[in-house]
Amino acid sequence: MGNATPKLDTQALVQAALMQVRHWQADQNSALTCPVCGASGLQIVDRSARPFADWYAFSCEACGLDDHIHIPLPTPRTPM
């Protein structure tokens, strides 16, 4: 089965990917590194549906990473 597409499938990889999101949010022109292979050129697309969820898509041309992270957010409360 070799050559499987890399995934963000461990807690360490998810944490590394979220760190790149934080760098990207601070400066969208910053050079990002892939959490899987360490190559520069990581692409992040924000597909969030706020206020319901944060959702980020990640892709890396160097290693073939094509995955996403979906983080449900607390439901907003409406005043009574």
Summary of the structure (lengths in Angstrom):
residues: 80
radius of gyration: 14.4
end to end distance: 55.9
largest distance: 56.2
contacts: 183
relative contact order: 0.22
helix: 20%
strand: 26%
